[in-house]
Each structure stands twice: as C-alpha cells, then as structure tokens.
Amino acid sequence: MKYDIAVIGAGPGGYTAAAKAGRLGRSVVLFEKSHLGGTCLNRGCIPTKALLHSAELLGEIKDAGRFGIRVSDVAADQKAMHQRKNEIVESLRGAIGKLMKAAKVEVVQGAAQITAPGVISCNGTEYEAEHIIVAAGSKPAMPPIPGSDSNGVYTSNDLLEGEGKEFKSLVIIGGGVIGVE
C-alpha cells in the first residue's frame, strides 16, 4: 500500500497532522499502537482534568455550610469518578476516530516501525509513503532514585488506569502538567 504521508503516533501532533493532510487531499495512513489521542487524551491532560473537576466539586460541596447550605454524608466515590473520566476519554477518542474518517485517513492499530526509507511495517504488512511523520509521544519517566522500583511507587499511568487508588497521603515527584494536576 502506498501513501503520500504516513504518521506514526495518534496523539495531538500526529492526528492533527494526519487530518490536515487528509483534508488537503493527500493519501494518509496513521499508525497508533494503543488508543487514538495519545498521552494527553488517554493518560494525561484530559483524565487529570476530569478527576480534578470531581475533586474541586467535592471540595465546594463540603464547604457549602459557609453559604448556609447543609449537606451531610458527602464522600468521594473513586470508582464512579474514574468511570466518569473513562466515559469522557472514550467519547473524545470516538470524536478523533470520526475526524480521521471524515478526513479519509486510514487508521492502523499496531506498533509501526520504519524498516527502510519510505517503508513502514505494522502487523506484518508493509506500507510505503513519500513522507513519514514521527509523532511517537511520551511516557512517564522514572528518575534514577534508589527505591523507585519498590512496591507503592507509581507512575501517572498507574494512577490514571482502572478505578483509581485511594491514599491518605501521596508524594509526587515532578512538576509537569500531569504531576501538578
């Protein structure tokens, strides 16, 4: 299969480039080893903002007494908050999929590798492209701190997956967007 442009990585940089090229009439294939949306949508900005909004709302409700509003039995439901986060992420992934379809971008699920100039291999199939854009994204970094591989040490990916974890206290190393949120 031959394309004008191949994009490796379907995060904000990759899917935006693919959609723009597709809308301009170029033949485009987009490779993603995991989920459309990359780190930001799946394990970063969007999930943390959804959970942060839930936490802020909980704080406001607990503080309602200052405004003459009595509320009792207010508690966080980690499972429900993570379910809401997951629903938001799924909805936005679907929107990216529709965007790709509208731009006539072929999306291939799998880990792609460049095997020769202009040749990409994915899932046992070779694809040819005049131009290749690599937008492979990021992953959490583990700093070289003794004990960082111990039980009870988590990455942001670990904390944002599934139904969440409950902590009485937590130390966060790293002041990037995900760590701060």
C-alpha positions as CSV (number, residue, x, y, z in Angstrom):
1,M,0.0,0.0,0.0
2,K,1.4,3.4,-1.0
3,Y,0.5,6.7,0.6
4,D,1.6,10.3,0.3
5,I,2.1,10.6,4.1
6,A,2.4,8.1,6.9
7,V,2.1,9.3,10.5
8,I,3.4,7.2,13.4
9,G,1.6,8.2,16.6
10,A,-2.0,9.4,17.0
11,G,-1.6,11.9,19.8
12,P,-2.5,15.6,19.3
13,G,0.5,16.2,17.0
14,G,0.0,13.1,14.9
15,Y,-3.8,13.0,14.4
16,T,-3.8,16.8,13.7
17,A,-1.2,16.4,11.0
18,A,-3.0,13.4,9.5
19,A,-6.3,15.2,9.5
20,K,-4.9,18.3,7.9
21,A,-3.1,16.3,5.2
22,G,-6.2,14.3,4.5
23,R,-8.4,17.4,4.2
24,L,-5.8,18.7,1.7
25,G,-6.4,15.7,-0.5
26,R,-3.3,13.7,0.4
27,S,-3.5,10.0,0.9
28,V,-2.6,9.4,4.6
29,V,-2.1,6.4,6.9
30,L,-2.0,6.9,10.7
31,F,-0.4,4.3,12.9
32,E,-1.2,4.0,16.7
33,K,-0.1,1.2,18.9
34,S,-2.6,2.0,21.7
35,H,-5.5,4.4,21.5
36,L,-6.3,7.5,19.4
37,G,-5.5,10.7,21.3
38,G,-2.1,9.8,22.7
39,T,-0.9,10.6,26.2
40,C,-2.9,13.8,26.6
41,L,-6.2,12.2,26.0
42,N,-5.6,8.8,27.5
43,R,-3.2,9.2,30.3
44,G,-2.6,12.9,30.8
45,C,-4.3,16.2,30.5
46,I,-7.9,15.0,29.9
47,P,-8.1,12.3,32.6
48,T,-6.4,14.5,35.2
49,K,-8.7,17.4,34.4
50,A,-11.8,15.2,34.7
51,L,-10.6,13.9,38.1
52,L,-9.6,17.4,39.2
53,H,-13.0,18.7,38.4
54,S,-14.6,16.0,40.6
55,A,-12.2,16.8,43.4
56,E,-13.0,20.5,43.2
57,L,-16.7,19.9,43.2
58,L,-16.3,17.7,46.3
59,G,-14.5,20.5,48.0
60,E,-17.2,23.0,47.1
61,I,-19.9,20.7,48.4
62,K,-18.0,20.1,51.7
63,D,-17.7,23.9,52.0
64,A,-21.4,24.6,51.3
65,G,-22.0,25.3,55.0
66,R,-20.3,28.7,54.6
67,F,-23.2,29.6,52.3
68,G,-25.9,28.4,54.5
69,I,-26.4,25.1,52.8
70,R,-26.3,21.9,54.9
71,V,-25.0,18.8,53.3
72,S,-24.5,15.5,55.0
73,D,-22.8,12.2,54.1
74,V,-20.6,13.7,51.4
75,A,-18.0,11.3,50.2
76,A,-15.8,10.6,47.2
77,D,-16.6,7.5,45.2
78,Q,-13.3,6.8,43.4
79,K,-14.9,4.1,41.2
80,A,-17.6,6.5,40.0
81,M,-15.1,9.4,39.4
82,H,-12.9,7.1,37.3
83,Q,-15.9,5.8,35.4
84,R,-16.8,9.4,34.5
85,K,-13.2,10.0,33.5
86,N,-13.3,6.9,31.3
87,E,-16.5,7.9,29.6
88,I,-15.1,11.4,28.8
89,V,-11.9,9.7,27.3
90,E,-13.9,7.2,25.3
91,S,-16.2,10.0,23.9
92,L,-13.2,12.0,22.8
93,R,-11.5,9.0,21.3
94,G,-14.6,8.4,19.2
95,A,-14.6,12.0,18.1
96,I,-11.0,11.6,16.9
97,G,-12.0,8.5,15.0
98,K,-14.8,10.4,13.3
99,L,-12.4,13.2,12.4
100,M,-10.0,10.7,10.8
101,K,-12.8,9.1,8.8
102,A,-14.1,12.5,7.6
103,A,-10.5,13.4,6.5
104,K,-10.2,10.0,4.7
105,V,-7.2,9.0,6.9
106,E,-6.6,5.2,7.2
107,V,-6.0,4.3,10.8
108,V,-3.9,1.2,11.6
109,Q,-3.9,-0.1,15.1
110,G,-0.4,-1.5,15.9
111,A,3.2,-0.7,16.7
112,A,4.8,0.7,13.5
113,Q,8.4,0.7,12.6
114,I,10.3,2.3,9.8
115,T,12.2,-0.5,8.1
116,A,13.7,1.3,5.2
117,P,13.5,4.8,3.6
118,G,9.8,5.4,2.9
119,V,8.7,1.9,4.3
120,I,6.8,1.3,7.4
121,S,6.0,-2.2,8.8
122,C,3.0,-2.8,11.1
123,N,1.2,-6.0,12.0
124,G,3.2,-7.9,9.3
125,T,2.1,-5.5,6.5
126,E,4.4,-3.1,4.7
127,Y,3.3,0.4,3.9
128,E,5.1,2.9,1.6
129,A,5.0,6.6,2.0
130,E,6.6,9.5,0.3
131,H,6.8,11.3,3.7
132,I,6.8,10.0,7.2
133,I,5.9,12.0,10.3
134,V,7.0,10.5,13.6
135,A,4.9,11.8,16.5
136,A,5.5,8.9,18.9
137,G,4.6,10.7,22.1
138,S,5.8,10.3,25.6
139,K,5.8,8.0,28.6
140,P,6.3,8.7,32.3
141,A,10.0,8.9,33.3
142,M,11.3,7.1,36.4
143,P,14.0,9.2,37.9
144,P,17.2,7.4,39.0
145,I,16.2,7.4,42.6
146,P,17.1,4.4,44.8
147,G,14.0,2.5,45.6
148,S,11.9,3.9,42.7
149,D,11.2,0.3,41.7
150,S,9.7,-0.6,45.1
151,N,6.1,-1.5,45.8
152,G,4.0,1.6,46.4
153,V,5.8,3.6,43.8
154,Y,3.5,4.5,40.9
155,T,3.7,6.4,37.6
156,S,0.9,8.7,36.4
157,N,-0.2,5.9,34.1
158,D,-0.7,3.6,37.1
159,L,-2.7,6.2,38.9
160,L,-5.0,7.0,36.0
161,E,-5.8,3.5,34.9
162,G,-8.8,1.4,36.1
163,E,-10.9,2.5,39.0
164,G,-8.2,4.6,40.9
165,K,-6.4,4.1,44.1
166,E,-7.1,5.7,47.4
167,F,-4.3,7.3,49.5
168,K,-4.2,9.0,52.8
169,S,-1.1,10.8,51.6
170,L,0.9,10.9,48.4
171,V,4.3,12.4,47.4
172,I,4.6,13.4,43.8
173,I,8.0,13.8,42.1
174,G,7.8,16.0,39.1
175,G,6.2,19.4,38.4
176,G,4.9,18.9,34.9
177,V,1.3,19.3,33.9
178,I,0.2,15.8,34.9
179,G,2.1,15.8,38.2
180,V,0.7,19.2,39.2
181,E,-2.9,18.3,38.4
